[in-house]
């Protein structure tokens, strides 16, 4: 058995954590909460409504970041689409066929 157990976690520009303990000091279950630096203020979202059927939608969300994007058809069914970030305010959503629906940017 080793004399010590070493755990090192490095997250560039956020946090560095190093723990060195003898094996007999470690509890059976180790749980750690590691908090990084706070992110930007949240809560800003945008819903894009595509009323004209198109295979490619250009969504100007103007959130100033690259949000997660969920896409539904006009009936509310989840659609798997190809999402491409053009910049921090513009997303292109591509489908295999022309559809109408919604893009939810969070």
Wavefront OBJ file of the C-alpha trace (Angstrom):
o trace
v 0.000 0.000 0.000
v 1.378 3.473 -0.818
v 2.481 5.793 1.985
v 0.324 8.644 0.690
v -2.401 9.146 -1.860
v -2.115 12.279 -3.935
v -4.940 13.891 -5.862
v -4.266 16.920 -8.034
v -6.931 18.787 -9.964
v -5.905 21.671 -12.207
v -8.419 23.864 -13.971
v -6.578 26.668 -15.808
v -7.485 30.202 -14.701
v -10.110 28.850 -12.296
v -8.820 26.622 -9.540
v -5.963 24.381 -8.500
v -6.480 21.830 -5.746
v -3.947 19.387 -4.331
v -4.652 16.943 -1.525
v -2.056 14.593 -0.042
v -3.159 12.251 2.742
v -2.028 8.936 4.175
v -4.376 6.149 3.013
v -5.577 5.366 6.532
v -6.804 8.976 6.990
v -9.054 8.910 3.929
v -12.731 8.280 4.685
v -14.494 5.446 2.897
v -16.469 7.900 0.787
v -14.914 11.202 -0.201
v -17.171 13.996 -1.376
v -15.887 17.413 -2.255
v -17.591 20.472 -3.595
v -15.289 22.601 -5.660
v -16.531 26.032 -6.649
v -14.884 27.985 -9.419
v -15.091 31.688 -10.076
v -18.613 32.969 -10.672
v -19.843 33.129 -14.238
v -21.615 36.015 -15.885
v -25.055 37.014 -14.654
v -27.648 34.521 -15.837
v -31.273 34.703 -16.705
v -30.982 36.050 -20.235
v -32.752 33.881 -22.782
v -34.118 34.291 -26.294
v -36.821 32.416 -28.225
v -36.589 32.499 -32.015
v -39.809 31.848 -33.945
v -39.325 30.509 -37.484
v -42.634 31.074 -39.317
v -41.336 30.429 -42.840
v -40.212 26.847 -43.464
v -36.459 26.718 -44.038
v -33.720 24.091 -43.822
v -31.311 26.677 -42.353
v -32.343 29.224 -39.742
v -30.217 32.224 -38.803
v -30.928 33.173 -35.203
v -29.799 36.591 -33.937
v -30.158 36.092 -30.174
v -27.908 39.028 -29.120
v -27.052 37.426 -25.764
v -23.345 38.223 -26.082
v -22.339 34.583 -25.476
v -22.685 31.123 -26.997
v -25.893 29.793 -25.408
v -27.237 26.279 -25.395
v -29.826 25.900 -28.155
v -32.859 23.597 -28.088
v -35.006 23.309 -31.206
v -38.630 22.235 -31.556
v -40.943 22.021 -34.535
v -44.166 24.055 -34.669
v -45.963 21.322 -32.667
v -43.405 21.414 -29.839
v -41.596 18.176 -30.715
v -37.866 18.216 -29.995
v -35.824 18.340 -33.205
v -32.190 17.264 -33.507
v -30.507 20.011 -35.509
v -26.969 21.021 -36.376
v -26.141 24.191 -34.411
v -23.238 26.362 -35.560
v -22.132 29.453 -33.647
v -21.260 32.240 -36.088
v -20.281 34.572 -33.220
v -21.409 35.387 -29.670
v -24.703 36.856 -30.932
v -25.553 34.764 -33.986
v -26.375 31.057 -34.396
v -27.115 29.026 -37.509
v -29.467 26.065 -37.080
v -29.530 23.492 -39.915
v -32.113 20.758 -40.482
v -32.307 17.925 -43.010
v -35.515 19.424 -44.429
v -37.300 22.776 -44.371
v -39.385 23.193 -41.199
v -40.996 25.859 -39.029
v -40.609 25.961 -35.275
v -38.717 27.487 -32.395
v -35.109 27.812 -31.232
v -34.691 28.308 -27.488
v -31.399 30.003 -26.566
v -30.435 29.734 -22.877
l 1 2 3 4 5 6 7 8 9 10 11 12 13 14 15 16 17 18 19 20 21 22 23 24 25 26 27 28 29 30 31 32 33 34 35 36 37 38 39 40 41 42 43 44 45 46 47 48 49 50 51 52 53 54 55 56 57 58 59 60 61 62 63 64 65 66 67 68 69 70 71 72 73 74 75 76 77 78 79 80 81 82 83 84 85 86 87 88 89 90 91 92 93 94 95 96 97 98 99 100 101 102 103 104 105 106
